[in-house]
Amino acid sequence: MATNFFGAWAGLFNGSRRTRVRYEAELLTYAKTEYTNDWQYAYQYMLANKGKGPQTVSLKVGAK
């Protein structure tokens, strides 16, 4: 009984870790593909913002 109980808890935590590791690997691949020059920044940004990528802002100088 105790073996099954602890085995179930271990499986639960290992499963969530595997999912997190897979998620982070997918974000890394995406960041390297879409943000070639700034992939490190994009990867850290996506980790901190639930997978949402950084947005580029275009500034129009002198526009009225």
Buried (B, 14 or more C-beta within 10 A) or exposed (E): EEEEEEEEEEEEEEEEEEEEEEEBEEBBEBBEEEBEEEBEEBBEBBBEEEEEBBEEEEEEEEEE
